[in-house]
Amino acid sequence: MNLKLFINGKYTSVWIIILYLTGVYLTYRFITQPAYESYGGILFPGAGQWFAPSLLNPILNSVLILGIGIGLLRVNNLFSLIPKHTLLPFFFFLLFELCSPSLSLLGNGNISAAILLSILVLFFHAYQQNRAQPAFLIMGIISVGTLFCSSLFYYIPLFILGFLQIKYFSIKSLLGALLGLITPFWILIGMDLMPFSRLCLLLPDFTGSIPATLPYDDPQFLIVVLTALLGLFSGVTMLYALFNEKRQIRAYNGFTNLLSIYSAILLILDYRNYTLYLPVLNLAVAMQSAFIFTMNGKKATVVSFYLIVTLYIGLFIWNLLPA
């Protein structure tokens, strides 16, 4: 069976949404809901504390995830990250999110993924520009996001590095980034809405607390490992597949690879709070995987696709089983 049904089937998006919502219902029905997220931002509580873990919470979270999936398709169409029409970014992101029960409630991780996806639009539009405004807006959005999700601050070095990737690195862009970063804090502190001492909450508090004995019997842990390995495999394969593509497409997809690697590193360094970084990793790996399986129709690739989907579905079913 080829992948045309998944890539551009007429009703593919409809049944993907139906299967996703069915999975959300099964998760809510049979899996113990995760506890409140205790982490927040430098001024406001995190998204995990905005709503009680009632039925409304997973509904809002599902709407957000569907919105991110649609946003992935929109970004792909705007910038031709994958030079073919495909629904696979949407499919993979929903699959990755669905298979992680720890992401079934609204939390800072999924909110961060939505924010970073919106930033990517500004970021990619800045390709080879010589203006300060895109950098100002990018860093300004991140600064505002840290008010309820301080972990967004950790992605600032990635975007500075990304300026080199998209040929946007200049004195203007760096000054714009600096002004965008400090302006929201400057306004809040200047209006006495936030004490200066709250900025210390932006400092990393990584403990690297991976269990001494890895939880191989925990399907959630195996899902994290599988997603990281899929991202590594897809990223390396993309380097070869992009060799003959336009320089601009190589730059965009190169940054997607950086986002995947960077999120995986943050996840390892701060494993106790892995839910903050897993949705962003899911987003990046969804684009990487979609590129590989859309651009390569060889038999081995098709077999790999169905094997990966089977593994994720198997782990999802394992999560549903009683402990």
N, C-alpha and C positions, 0 to 999 in steps of 0.2 A: 504493500500500500504506500503510495507516495504522500507527500506533505501538502499537496495543493489544497486539500480540504481545510487544513489548519492555516495555511498562508492566506488564501483569498476566497474561501468558500462563501457562497451567497448568504447563508444563515449562520455562519460560524460564530460571529460575535454574539448572536442571540443565545445559542445553546451553551456557549462558554459562560455567559452571565447566569443562565439557569442552573448550570452545574455548580457554579461558584456559590450562588445563593442557597442551593441545596446543601452544599458542604458547610456553609455558615450555620444553617439551621441545625445540622447534625452536631457541629461543634458546640453550639449553645446547649443542645439537648443532652449530650452525653459526656462532655468534658467539663471538669471543674474549672470555673472561671478563674483566671489569674488574679492575684491580689492587687490592690492599688499600687501604682508606682509611687515611691516615696520621694523621687527626685523631681526637681522643678527647675526654675530659672533664678536669675538674680533678683527678681522683683515679684514675680507671680508664681502660683503653683503650676505644676506641669499638667499636661492634657489628661493624664491618668487620673487626676483629681477633679476634673471639671464635671463629670457625671458619675452617678452611682452605677455599679455593675448590673444594671437592670436591662430589660429588653431593648430600651432606647439606645444604650451604649453600643452594642454590636451592630445595631442598625445604622447609626451614624458612622461607625467605623467602616462598615461595608460600603456606604455611599462614598466615603473618602477614598477607599481603596479602588473602587470602580472609577472614580474621578481621576486618580493617579494613572490607572491603566489607560484610560482614554487620553490623558495628557501625554503619555508616552507615545501613543500613535500620532498625536498632533505634532510633537517635537520631531518625530521621525519624518513626517511628511514635510514639515517646514524646512528642515536642514538636510534631508536625504541621507541620514546616517546609514540607512540600508537602501541601496539604489534600486530597490524593487518594492512593489506594494506587498505588504505583509501584515497579518494580524498577530504574529507570534509574540511581539513585545507585550501586548495586552494579555495573551494567553499565559505566558510564562510568569508575569508579575502576579496575576491572580492565583496561579498554581502555587507559587512560592509563599505568598501571604496566607493562603488558605491552609497550607500544611503545617503552619506554625501556630499552635494554640495560644502561645504567649503573645501573639499579635492580634488576637481576636477581639480585644477591647481597645477603645481609643487610647492612644498613648503618644508620648513625645516622639517615638521612633517613626510612626506613620506620619505624624505632622511634619517631622523633619524631612521625610522623603518628599512630601508635597511641596515644602518650601524650596528644597534644593532643585526639584524639577522645574519650578517656576523661575529660579535663578538661572538655570541652564539656558532658557530662552534669551535672557539678557546677555549671558556669557557668550553664546554662540553668535549672536548678532554683533558682538564686539570684534569679530574676526578681522584682523589687519586694520582696525580703526586706530585713530590717533586722537581720541577724545577721552576726557576724564569722567564723563557722565555715566557710562556703563559700570565702571569700577565703583563709583560713588554709590550707585543704586544697589549693586550686588552686596557690598559690605554693609550698607545701611539696612538692607533686609535681614542680613545675618545678625547685626547688632540688635535689631528689634526682636528677632526670634529668640535671642539669648535671655530676654526678659522672662520667658517661661520655659525655655529649654537651653540651658547653659552649654550643653554638648555641641550645639551648632557652632560655637566658637572654635572648636577643634578643626573645623573644615576651612578656616581662613588660610592656613599655609597651603592647602591643596589648590585653592583658587589663585593664589599668588603664583604658584608653580604653573598652574594652568594658563596664566597670561603668556608665558613663554610658549606653551603648546599651541596656542591660537594666534601667535605673533601679535600680541597686544601689550607686551611688556615694554613700558616706557616711563619716563619721569611723570608724565601726565597721568597715566593709569595708576601709578603708585601713590601719587598725591591724592588722586580721586578716591582710591581705596582707603587711604589713611583718614581723610575727611569723612567719608561715609561710615567708617568704623566708629569714630569718636563722637560724631554729631548727636546721635540719640542719647548717648550717655551724658554728653555735655549739657543737653537740654534738660534732662531729668535731674541731674545733680544741680545745675544752675537754678532750677525752679524749686529746689529743695523737696523734690518728690522721691528721691532716692539718695541715701548716704553714699559717699565715695567708697566707704569700706566694703560695700556690697560687691564691688568689682573683683574682690579677691575670690569670689565664688567661680570666676571664670578660669582659675588656675586648675590644671588637670589634677585629678585625684585617682590616678590609676593604681590599682593594687595587683593586677594580673592574677586575680584569685581563681585560676583554673583549678578545679579539684585535683588533689594528689592522685586519686584514682578516677580516671575519666569515666563518665557515666555512659558506657557503651550500651546499657540497657534502656537508655532514655531516647525515645524517637526524636524528641526535640533537638537533642545534641547531635544526633546523626543527620538531621535536616540541615543544621547549621554547617556541619562538615561537608555535606554533599553540595550545598550551595557554593561554599568557598572553593571546593575542588572544581565544580562546573565553571565558576568564574575564571579560575586559573587556566583550565583547559581551553575555554572559549577565547580568553584574552591572548594566549599564545598563538592559537590558530588564526585569530584575526590579524595578527602581525603579518602573517604570510598572505592572507586573503586580501589585505588592503594594499599590497605592494603596487599593484597596477591601477589603483583608484586615484582620483584627483587629490591634490594636496590638501584641499579644504576638508574633504570627507575623511582623509587620514587623520587630520588634526582633531576633528570632532570625535571620532571613534577612539583615538588615542587618549583623549581626556576621559572617555567612558571607562577605558581600561584603568586609568589612574584612579578614578572614583571607586572602582571595584577593589583595587588593591589597597587603597587608603582606608576604606571602610572595613575591610578584613583585618587590617593591622589594628585599627581602633578597637574592633570587636575583641581581638586577642588581648590587647593591653588592658581593656576594661571589661573583661568577660562577665563579671557579676552584673553589669548593666548592658548585656548584649542586645537587649530589645531596643536600645537607642540607635544601634547601628545596623541591625539586621535588615530593616525595611529599605535602607539606602543601598545596602549590598544587594538586596533582592531587585531593586530598581536597575542597578548597573548590570547585574548578571542577566536580567531579562533582556536588555538590549544586546549584550554580547552574544547570548545564546540565540536570540532571534536572527542576528546577523549571520551566524554560522549555518544555522539550519535553513535559512532562506536562500543563501547564496550557494549552497552546496547540496546538490540533489543526488549524490552518489548513494549506492545501496547501503554502504557502511554508515553513512550519516543518518539515513532513514532509520536503520536498526538502532543506532545510538539514541535517536530522538525517542522512539517508543520505549526503549529500555529506561531512559531517564524519567519519562512520564510514569512508567510503571513503578519505579522506585519511590517517587514522591507519593503516588496514590497508595502504595503499600504502607509507607510510613504514616500517612494520614489515617488509614484504617487501623493501624497499630495504636495510634493515639486514641481512637474511639473505644478500644477494648478496655474493659475494667482492669484496674491495676492488680 
